[in-house]
């Protein structure tokens, strides 16, 4: 039986130490071992011993004022031993500024002010959230899904990206890895049949479709109801917010996602300007929390499923999926968001998924270790990816056509990039061609000031150019602007075709499309602000209007 992860508490006040140990044991003893130390030195000795024994420390809860070493200094040393551990500083009110400073000094996850009574309100929820975040990246001895394939295979990348996007743990093996051979022999698999997905029960799927994998691992692939109060199409931040509010307010709610929840935000390595997360939060962590919340309220998920058409039939809406299945709904919220535009240069299509990636592609970051990579784009997503990939790559080159990043990137990201020695911003440049037979090897970069082209080595190219609305599938069923974004609310009145299609004796609601009862929120909506917080806000607002629509129909 595997050993439980450890929570270590440090405080030189023995009464406080005993009290917090008692509270933690009462709440967390089934999932974690609670250890204590009465000094920083004793705690550091504990950590060294635990490291040698290959134990796992999930959380450190340290007092700030200790005689031989302050809590912040202790945590700085402790993180060198267990760098992935969550950290909490226990402070008096007078030490609040020291705790705030620790957020920058040691990436402190949280600080608590004494006393923490009642612990059910002021201690347990905070620690539970931190431990849930820690569990996202915690990798115990692996017993789950194994994927074997070729590193530079687009199909292998698609499977890894799908599993990661749906927060399904898996272990990856390249086909020539020694550990892969017994698995290939046991499953009677040749290299021509790769990639293969081997499940915990020993069964396997050779060269599978994403739908086959989804069915096998228990993702929702078929609706369970004949009629839903609201169907949400797209599981980015806006769709997830709508599903939380819809289900929590008693609506029979279905959420359909064509690939994986989280949208573009879900692939972000660090979102640092989202309210309530002073140390930042990864897109995966934020997505996991939202899915858990929506599921708790009763949202039904359908993934990976793609919507083909929507047809309004009186007060009902008929949604047809790409495989022909039809779903009936009383109201619909479209939250399909945007996708990155395709970089149309020679060689791109051939190498897509084999060194060319759209978005952060965090599943491939480890394979860029000690190699040069290129990022095309100057927005926040590109900046977040650059910071994340700089941990692995020897050099990260950001390619932008303009003078600087200031026009399109938040200042906090620009500051971080400027202070990162292995990130270089290349102004007045663009990629004109990519080279390689089976994987990316080189990139042609044109400099408009020098009017010259350089062919440079590159392990990977990550593309973040522009936002294209994911609305091609609507095919004229709702009014869109010239760029393809869905028009909503009073903005519809400006369009000539609106008067011909709108047959209701009221103006459309704020987020309502040209079809009554069909709403749009988040980045897919014309005029929306491309921020996670605004997408979440619009998703929750959409449910308010769904209620009003259902009340009148």
Buried (B, 14 or more C-beta within 10 A) or exposed (E): EEEBBBBBBBBBBEEBBEBBBEBBEEBBEEEBBBBBBBBBEBBBEBBEEBEEEEBBBBBBBBBBBBEEBBBBBBBBBBBEBBEEBBBBBBBBEEBEEBBBEBBEEBBBBBBBBBEBEEBEEEBBEBBEBBBBBBBBEEEEEEEEBBBBBBBBBBBBBBBBBBBBBBBBBBBBBBBEEEEBEEBBEEBEBEEEEBBBBBBEEEEBBBBBEBBEBBBBBEBBBEBEEEEBBBBBBBBBBBBBBBBBBBBBBEBBBBBBBBBBBBBBBBBBBBBBEBEEBBEBBBBBBBBBBBBEBBBEBBBBBBBBBBBBBBEBEEEBBEBBBEEEBEBBBBBBBBBBBBBBBBBEBEBBEBBBBBBBBBBBBBBBBEBBEEBBBBBBBBBBBBBBBBBBBBBBBEBBBBBBBEEEBEEBBBEEBBEBBEEBEBBBBBBBBBBBBBBBEEBBBBBBBBBEEEEEEEEEEBBBBBBBBBBBBBBEBBEEBBBBBEEBBBBBBEBBEEBEEBEEBBEEEEEBBBBBBBBBBBBBBBBBBBEBEBBBBBBBBBBBBBBBBBBEBBEEE
